[in-house]
Amino acid sequence: MTNFIYKLYHPEIFQGHPGKEKYFEGWYFKFVSKDEQHALAIIPGIALYDASDQHVFIQVIDGVGQEVSYYKFRLSAFIADARRPSFKIGKNFFSDKLVDLDLPELKGLISFKETTPIIKSILSPGIMGWYSFMPKMQCYHAIVSMHHELSGETEGSLGSIDWQGGTGYIEKDWGTSFPKCWIWVHSNNFKTTSKASIMASVAHIPWMGRFFPGFIVVLRIAEDEYRFATYNGSKMRCSVDTKEVNLEFKRGRYHLQLKAVKGPAATLRSPISGQMTGKVNESLQAQLALKLSKDGTVIWEGYGTSAGLEVAGETAILETEKWRS
């Protein structure tokens, strides 16, 4: 029980164990160089379907070249710390402080400075709020760092990359499958405000034999955090077309408007019942326009670049012109 409680309040650490079936767990590390000429995502994880299909993987997304690599490892290559967000996959090391990579595209160490976790509490141990306590959900989500500065250099088939002064982001997911459909947005490259970062997700959530369109949004501006979520009484509106995504959220006196303009995308693998057989298009070159208002007065505006954007599945069931909880 002690270990269960510790994991519950530390969702950033490894949650599963290799004996599970129809289970996945993956971390998402995003890297954008200072000049934004390089935008990468590295997704290490574990995929457990049955006794004949179990492996560890590292997926690399080149957001500029729109290319994806997928490297498979035996389960024995995965070694995770039981108390800290750190683990190894073969010769590759990942943590909330740095990554040390030995991949064809990227060889070298990238360090993180001033990582920025979200605000937590006893009743809200992570970004999922009180849903963190609900057992057997299809997919759980966690944010490890909304924003941090990068340093270090890498070599490899992507060339020599200087990460000094770049920006990073870390999140993770675990469960059985990704949702039936979802919209996911992230950027922490805003010219107007230092350390501004946004993560927004709207998804089809199975629940007690039914489903609801759940959403979680965190906007961090300097030291202030604004959160809009299904579990805290917020409301949303959503529309999607071929070129852009429009999201709006309200909570109390605050109103957030977000427009994401789609960019070129790469196709990566996603989990279905523990198998990495799903396909999803992700852009790391989307552009965002944000506007935060309080009592009808705009208090902050931002334009985000090198943004991550996923629009997956039949998102029409998430769309609504009316405000919806």
SULHUQUI-V415281 format. One record per helix or strand. SS is the DSSP state (alpha for helix, beta for strand). FROM is the first residue (numbers start at 1). TO is the last residue. Records with the same first field share a line. If there is no record, write none. Layout:
SS->FROM-TO + FROM-TO
This chain:
alpha->2-8 + 75-77 + 129-133 + 230-232 + 315-318
beta->23-32 + 39-50 + 53-62 + 67-73 + 78-80 + 86-89 + 92-95 + 98-102 + 107-113 + 139-155 + 161-162 + 167-175 + 182-187 + 190-190 + 197-207 + 210-221 + 224-229 + 235-240 + 244-251 + 254-261 + 265-272 + 275-294 + 297-312 + 320-324
